[in-house]
């Protein structure tokens, strides 16, 4: 089963839609802050596009997504990047997302060889969460003028470290781990192609033409 959480009226094709309100495409109406009315190990792929910043307790919602997901299910999250003034100013955003976030979603972090790097978290211990999400892929989407090909990857890395308003959104693909899994298995999973939100089509289209 593939699940689209917070789909409103723009549900991904072929997914079971979950939303807070009755809308075309919403198959299950519920508040994910209160739980997801699905059995354990029901989902093989979960899409959470631009919805998780609004939840009250991120760990509680991630624990619920973990519960309904199978071992090695993939969870795709698209979220506003934390270090952007429009996102910082939004009073409805309760959760923040950046390249450090994956470090807090597992007690056994895995860094895939491909994709953006999730840096170490210095100075403070990282608590072990009640779930295990291993990062498969992470992609940053830059905002104007940093989305222009004028900038090299190394320049963008430095810029986003030194100043705000460089990155607009961030997307992760996580593997849900419930059984012993080798680094080789995780690396193989990280090299596969996975679905991503339709919201990214317009952003990618200029690069495809």
Secondary structure, 3 states (H helix, E strand, C coil): CEEEECCCCCCCCCCEEEECCCCCCCCEECCHHHCCCCCCCCEEEEEEECCHHHCCCHHHHHHHHHHHEEEEEEEEEEEEECCCHHHHHCCCCCCCECCCHHHHCCCCCCCCCCCCCCCCCCCCCCCCCCCCEEEEEEEEEECCCCCCCCCCHHHHHHHHHHCCCCEEEEEEEEEECCCCCCHHHHHHHHCCCCCCCHHHHHHHHHHHC
